[in-house]
Amino acid sequence: MDLLISLLGLLGLICIALLGIAASGYLAARRMREAQEPEPSTDPTERNQES
């Protein structure tokens, strides 16, 4: 029984580590995508003319 609990704990730690790696990759990709997009204009008259 102790072995089973230990294995489940180890599996849980591995899952948490993989989730952390995936989240950091997602955040890095989002940061790169935002850096490539042009900044939106802050002038409200320009925004009204575009829509």
N, C-alpha and C positions, 0 to 999 in steps of 0.2 A: 504493500500500500504506500509506503514511504517513497518507493521508487517511482510509482505512478504520479504522485504529487510533485516530485522533483522534476519529472519529465514535463508535466503540464506547466510548471513554473518556468522551465527553460524555454518551452515553446512560446509561452506568453512574452518572455523577454525578447525572443527573436522576432515575434510579430511586432512588438513595439519599436524595435530597432528598424525594421523594414518600413514601418509607417513613417518614422522620422526621416528616413532617406528619401522616401517618395514625396513627402511634404516639402523637404528642402529643395528637391529637384523641381517641383511644381512652382514654388515661390521664385526660384531662380529663373525659370522660363517665363513667368509672368513679368518679372522685372525687366528681362531682356526685351520682351514684346512691348512693354510700355515705353522703353527707351527708344525703340524704333519708330513709334507712332509720333506724328507731329503734334505739338501742343495745341489744344483747342483754343480758339480765340476767346478773349474775355470781353470783347466789345459786344454789348447786347444788340446793337443795331445790325451788326454783321450776322449774328445768330438768327435774327428775325428774317433777314433777307434770304438766308439759305433754306429756311423751311417753307 
